[in-house]
Amino acid sequence: MEKLKIAFFDAKDYDRESFLRANPNGGPGKNESQETPDGIDFELTFLETRLTAETARLAEGHDVVCVFVNDDVSADVIDRLSEMGVRLIALRCAGYNNVDIEHAYGRIHVVRVPAYSPYAVAEHAMALLLTSIRRIHKAYNRTRDFNFSLSGLTGFDLHGKTVGVIGTGKIGRVFIDICRGFGMNVLAYDKFPAADSGITYVPLDELFERADIISLHCPLTDETHHMINEESIARMKKGVVIINTSRGALIDSEVLLEGIKERKIGAACLDVYEEESNVFFHDYSNHIVNDDTLARLISMPNVIVTSHQAFLTNEALSNIADTTFANIREFLEKGYAANEVCYKCPDVASCPQGHEKKCF
Ligand code: NAI
């Protein structure tokens, strides 16, 4: 029987629950060893710490490390994992901007969960938008204090407004459908527009100029880094609402803050933040947060910040766990997996080796 040890970094209680539930013979407990029907004995270790160059040594003796969005999978960490004999990095998320994919090539395989619930993220984007423009966050606190005044809570209708959606992949498209349900006009920009989708694509500058609300749903790449910057904000309408549920560094946070202070930006709904890895997923309620930009953003009445929470639904967690186990099994059987992230080829279909043998 093959025994496979998996170390989960940055593991939270909800990760433990969903992965233990998805493990066929799962049950509560730490470091639990469970034999699956296909004879693979999965041993799961849940570590609260993030993966960094300093914590990588905790992966010693494990075959697989399972990581999330804020784990550091840079070249140095990859070298350490590979020296320890780790065979696979299993991302339990879709984005892989935190992994040095080029450096991983030839050293260690990387798999991801390309889709787990676009609805979770798109619905969260709309929840943030509604909360912000209808002042629900303010009203909630007021009525809890028996303050039933409506002063300062005036919002605006979404019906008839123009939303600009940047990135029309899985999540962007669900968000477009939701917006259409509200009677909004949808404009979109995508580097690779979807043919016959019925989506109205416009150049990026035109989207910035015409949209009342802008929602980001594209990946973080060198090209999209700080796509919301001084120049793009200058093009936008006064009072524009910006929603970011994608990756923090799509927005230059300092410039965003200036735009809010100058009253150019009407509201910002942020589920991600460019320096989030030092703060998000942790309880700092009793501490002094050193990030002045984040503190100032949070202090604004028209900014809502959630800490990378958009994915967090039961359905998404369950899909993440199922796909991660399936990725690991496929890798064990074939030496590669369909959800492998390779810097040489974007998907299995375009793999020059036809994935007939190991990718490297
Ligand atoms: P996807 O791969 O289905 O869609 C991404 C779209 O962006 C594609 O249509 C692609 O053509 C487009 N794109 C690529 N480069 C672009 C560029 N330079 N400019 C404009 N568009 C470009 O990805 P999906 O599943 O829709 O996810 C989108 C993003 O959402 C992910 O990259 C990830 O960063 C983020 N995400 C956030 C989560 C959260 O909890 N906040 C959870 C899951 C994903």
Residues whose N, C-alpha, C, O or C-beta is under 5 A from the ligand:
A	BS01	NAI	A94 G95 P114 V121 I166 G167 T168 G169 K170 I171 G172 Y189 D190 K191 F192 H217 C218 P219 L220 E223 T224 T245 S246 R247 D271 H308 Q309 A310 F311
